[in-house]
Amino acid sequence: VNAIRKAWVLAPERSQIPFALGVAYYAQSEYRKSIGSYLAVLRMDPDHVSAHMNLAQLYGLVSDNSRKQQHFERVLSLDPSHPQRGEIEDWLGWYSNQ
């Protein structure tokens, strides 16, 4: 994590760096920090499908289903043929019936 954070200081315009930081925080079960990193990616690239997908999954882990829904919907709007479309639609259908 420290090496990635140092790289971000050197190249703050590169969205790949906070994305990698999000992955690293996730691996350490630091979900709130991971969310913050992916949100930084979206500030640089609002259409970053993988960041939206990872945020949806993270928001599920921290029991924020409203935000999970928002990011899943964004994934499908950006990539209608996303490989996990069926799973996303199943969850969205379940959530809308709650």
Accessible surface in RSA format (square Angstrom, percent):
REM  Atomic radii and reference values for relative SASA: ProtOr
REM  Chains: A
REM  Algorithm: Lee & Richards
REM  Probe-radius: 1.40
REM  Slices: 20
REM RES _ NUM      All-atoms   Total-Side   Main-Chain    Non-polar    All polar
REM                ABS   REL    ABS   REL    ABS   REL    ABS   REL    ABS   REL
RES VAL A   1    50.35  33.1  17.50  15.8  32.85  79.2  17.50  15.2  32.85  89.1
RES ASN A   2   103.47  71.4  99.74  96.4   3.73   9.0  22.74  54.7  80.73  78.0
RES ALA A   3    76.75  70.6  64.86 100.1  11.90  27.1  68.55  96.5   8.20  21.7
RES ILE A   4    44.19  25.1  42.09  31.4   2.10   5.1  44.19  31.8   0.00   0.0
RES ARG A   5   124.51  52.3 122.58  62.5   1.93   4.6  17.60  24.0 106.92  64.8
RES LYS A   6   142.48  69.5 139.81  85.8   2.67   6.4  85.51  77.0  56.97  60.7
RES ALA A   7    38.77  35.7  34.57  53.4   4.20   9.6  37.53  52.8   1.25   3.3
RES TRP A   8    63.21  25.4  62.34  30.2   0.87   2.0  58.17  31.0   5.05   8.2
RES VAL A   9   119.93  78.9  99.31  89.9  20.62  49.7 105.65  91.8  14.28  38.7
RES LEU A  10   152.75  85.1 121.90  87.2  30.85  77.5 124.67  87.6  28.08  75.6
RES ALA A  11    18.23  16.8  17.84  27.5   0.39   0.9  18.23  25.7   0.00   0.0
RES PRO A  12    79.44  57.9  71.50  65.2   7.94  28.9  71.71  59.2   7.73  48.0
RES GLU A  13   126.37  72.5 100.04  75.7  26.32  62.7  71.38 138.1  54.98  44.9
RES ARG A  14   118.11  49.6 114.44  58.3   3.68   8.8  27.94  38.2  90.17  54.7
RES SER A  15    21.61  18.3  19.91  26.6   1.70   3.9   3.40   7.2  18.21  25.5
RES GLN A  16   107.47  60.1 100.84  73.7   6.64  15.8  56.50 120.3  50.97  38.7
RES ILE A  17    21.21  12.1  19.49  14.5   1.72   4.1  21.21  15.3   0.00   0.0
RES PRO A  18     0.00   0.0   0.00   0.0   0.00   0.0   0.00   0.0   0.00   0.0
RES PHE A  19    45.55  22.8  45.55  28.2   0.00   0.0  45.55  27.6   0.00   0.0
RES ALA A  20    40.56  37.3  35.27  54.4   5.30  12.1  38.81  54.7   1.75   4.6
RES LEU A  21     6.06   3.4   6.06   4.3   0.00   0.0   6.06   4.3   0.00   0.0
RES GLY A  22     0.00   0.0   0.00   N/A   0.00   0.0   0.00   0.0   0.00   0.0
RES VAL A  23    74.11  48.8  72.92  66.0   1.19   2.9  73.93  64.2   0.17   0.5
RES ALA A  24    20.05  18.4  13.12  20.3   6.93  15.8  19.50  27.5   0.55   1.5
RES TYR A  25    19.18   9.0  19.18  10.9   0.00   0.0   8.10   6.1  11.08  13.7
RES TYR A  26   107.04  50.0 103.58  58.9   3.46   9.0  61.79  46.4  45.25  55.8
RES ALA A  27    83.27  76.6  45.82  70.7  37.45  85.2  53.75  75.7  29.51  78.2
RES GLN A  28    98.43  55.0  73.57  53.8  24.85  59.2  35.29  75.1  63.14  47.9
RES SER A  29    73.17  61.8  55.45  74.0  17.72  40.8  26.14  55.7  47.03  65.9
RES GLU A  30    56.00  32.2  48.95  37.0   7.06  16.8  28.96  56.0  27.05  22.1
RES TYR A  31    63.46  29.6  60.05  34.2   3.41   8.9  33.40  25.1  30.06  37.1
RES ARG A  32   156.24  65.6 145.97  74.4  10.28  24.5  72.55  99.1  83.70  50.7
RES LYS A  33   115.58  56.4 105.91  65.0   9.68  23.0  69.66  62.7  45.93  48.9
RES SER A  34     0.00   0.0   0.00   0.0   0.00   0.0   0.00   0.0   0.00   0.0
RES ILE A  35    11.05   6.3  11.05   8.2   0.00   0.0  11.05   8.0   0.00   0.0
RES GLY A  36    34.73  42.8   0.00   N/A  34.73  42.8  30.35  83.3   4.38   9.8
RES SER A  37     6.18   5.2   3.25   4.3   2.93   6.8   1.77   3.8   4.41   6.2
RES TYR A  38     4.17   1.9   4.17   2.4   0.00   0.0   0.68   0.5   3.49   4.3
RES LEU A  39    60.57  33.7  59.49  42.6   1.08   2.7  59.49  41.8   1.08   2.9
RES ALA A  40     4.43   4.1   3.56   5.5   0.87   2.0   3.73   5.3   0.69   1.8
RES VAL A  41     0.00   0.0   0.00   0.0   0.00   0.0   0.00   0.0   0.00   0.0
RES LEU A  42    20.77  11.6  16.73  12.0   4.04  10.2  17.07  12.0   3.70  10.0
RES ARG A  43   179.24  75.3 143.81  73.3  35.43  84.4  79.91 109.2  99.33  60.2
RES MET A  44    70.62  36.6  34.46  22.8  36.16  86.1  41.19  35.0  29.44  39.0
RES ASP A  45    54.29  38.0  52.33  52.1   1.96   4.6  13.67  32.2  40.61  40.5
RES PRO A  46    84.09  61.3  82.01  74.8   2.08   7.5  82.93  68.5   1.16   7.2
RES ASP A  47    76.50  53.6  66.91  66.6   9.58  22.7  16.89  39.8  59.61  59.4
RES HIS A  48    41.99  23.0  36.99  25.7   5.01  12.8  22.74  23.4  19.26  22.4
RES VAL A  49    37.19  24.5  33.33  30.2   3.87   9.3  33.33  29.0   3.87  10.5
RES SER A  50    54.44  46.0  50.90  67.9   3.54   8.2  13.17  28.0  41.28  57.8
RES ALA A  51     0.00   0.0   0.00   0.0   0.00   0.0   0.00   0.0   0.00   0.0
RES HIS A  52    12.70   6.9  12.70   8.8   0.00   0.0  12.70  13.1   0.00   0.0
RES MET A  53    13.18   6.8  13.18   8.7   0.00   0.0  13.18  11.2   0.00   0.0
RES ASN A  54    35.94  24.8  34.88  33.7   1.06   2.6   7.02  16.9  28.91  27.9
RES LEU A  55     0.00   0.0   0.00   0.0   0.00   0.0   0.00   0.0   0.00   0.0
RES ALA A  56     0.00   0.0   0.00   0.0   0.00   0.0   0.00   0.0   0.00   0.0
RES GLN A  57    78.20  43.7  71.68  52.4   6.51  15.5  29.58  63.0  48.62  36.9
RES LEU A  58     2.78   1.5   2.77   2.0   0.01   0.0   2.77   1.9   0.01   0.0
RES TYR A  59     9.32   4.4   9.32   5.3   0.00   0.0   2.05   1.5   7.28   9.0
RES GLY A  60    24.25  29.9   0.00   N/A  24.25  29.9   6.97  19.1  17.28  38.7
RES LEU A  61    92.86  51.7  63.13  45.2  29.73  74.7  66.40  46.6  26.46  71.2
RES VAL A  62    30.86  20.3  10.77   9.7  20.09  48.4  18.13  15.8  12.73  34.5
RES SER A  63    98.22  83.0  69.20  92.4  29.02  66.8  37.15  79.1  61.07  85.5
RES ASP A  64    32.34  22.7  27.98  27.8   4.35  10.3  13.58  32.0  18.75  18.7
RES ASN A  65    50.06  34.5  46.37  44.8   3.69   8.9   5.79  13.9  44.27  42.8
RES SER A  66    57.76  48.8  54.99  73.4   2.77   6.4  29.69  63.2  28.07  39.3
RES ARG A  67   117.99  49.5 117.99  60.1   0.00   0.0  11.69  16.0 106.30  64.4
RES LYS A  68    32.74  16.0  32.74  20.1   0.00   0.0   1.64   1.5  31.10  33.1
RES GLN A  69    51.48  28.8  51.48  37.6   0.00   0.0   2.12   4.5  49.36  37.4
RES GLN A  70   103.25  57.7  95.68  69.9   7.57  18.0  36.26  77.2  66.99  50.8
RES HIS A  71    20.82  11.4  20.67  14.4   0.15   0.4  11.87  12.2   8.95  10.4
RES PHE A  72    13.17   6.6  13.17   8.2   0.00   0.0  13.17   8.0   0.00   0.0
RES GLU A  73    83.21  47.8  77.47  58.6   5.74  13.7  30.61  59.2  52.60  42.9
RES ARG A  74    87.18  36.6  84.11  42.9   3.07   7.3  30.21  41.3  56.97  34.5
RES VAL A  75     0.00   0.0   0.00   0.0   0.00   0.0   0.00   0.0   0.00   0.0
RES LEU A  76    22.37  12.5  18.63  13.3   3.74   9.4  18.90  13.3   3.47   9.3
RES SER A  77    74.23  62.7  40.75  54.4  33.49  77.1  49.93 106.3  24.30  34.0
RES LEU A  78    50.76  28.3  21.71  15.5  29.05  73.0  24.02  16.9  26.74  72.0
RES ASP A  79    41.56  29.1  39.69  39.5   1.87   4.4   9.29  21.9  32.27  32.2
RES PRO A  80    85.66  62.4  80.93  73.8   4.73  17.2  81.07  66.9   4.59  28.5
RES SER A  81    96.08  81.2  73.33  97.9  22.75  52.4  50.06 106.6  46.02  64.5
RES HIS A  82    22.11  12.1  17.95  12.5   4.15  10.6   5.45   5.6  16.66  19.4
RES PRO A  83   123.87  90.3  83.10  75.8  40.77 148.2  95.15  78.6  28.72 178.5
RES GLN A  84    59.08  33.0  58.39  42.7   0.69   1.6  16.59  35.3  42.50  32.2
RES ARG A  85    83.13  34.9  82.91  42.3   0.22   0.5  29.28  40.0  53.85  32.6
RES GLY A  86    42.84  52.8   0.00   N/A  42.84  52.8  35.17  96.5   7.67  17.2
RES GLU A  87   114.71  65.9 106.01  80.2   8.71  20.7  50.01  96.7  64.71  52.8
RES ILE A  88     1.64   0.9   1.06   0.8   0.58   1.4   1.63   1.2   0.00   0.0
RES GLU A  89    74.62  42.8  66.19  50.1   8.43  20.1  27.09  52.4  47.53  38.8
RES ASP A  90   107.74  75.5  94.84  94.4  12.90  30.5  32.29  76.0  75.45  75.2
RES TRP A  91    40.82  16.4  36.12  17.5   4.70  11.0  33.69  18.0   7.13  11.6
RES LEU A  92    29.00  16.1  25.32  18.1   3.68   9.2  25.70  18.0   3.30   8.9
RES GLY A  93    32.69  40.3   0.00   N/A  32.69  40.3  31.66  86.9   1.04   2.3
RES TRP A  94   127.25  51.1 119.00  57.6   8.25  19.4 103.79  55.3  23.46  38.1
RES TYR A  95    53.32  24.9  48.37  27.5   4.95  12.9  24.04  18.1  29.28  36.1
RES SER A  96    83.88  70.9  47.77  63.8  36.11  83.2  43.43  92.5  40.46  56.7
RES ASN A  97   125.88  86.8  92.61  89.5  33.28  80.1  27.66  66.6  98.22  94.9
RES GLN A  98   135.04  75.5  70.15  51.3  64.89 154.5  49.68 105.7  85.37  64.7
END  Absolute sums over single chains surface
CHAIN  1 A     5784.4       4814.3        970.2       3102.1       2682.3
END  Absolute sums over all chains
TOTAL          5784.4       4814.3        970.2       3102.1       2682.3
